[in-house]
């Protein structure tokens, strides 16, 4: 049985709720990636939606990098 946080994780960035201004800025950064190739750092308290934002299908190309960072932090 899947953890409820995974079961109900937003599948698109527009489904992420909370700080709409930050979410929209992140979406704009991703849409304009080809123009700037600049990194972004998402920070905040646990549970605010950082992983959900990166894991959304619209940002899928960045998920691998995020996963590698999480794995290193956990020592895997």
Secondary structure, 3 states (H helix, E strand, C coil): CCCHHHHCCCCCHHHCCCCHHHHHHHHHHHHCHHHHCCCCCCCCCCCCCHHHHHHCHHHHHHHHHHHHHHHHHHCC
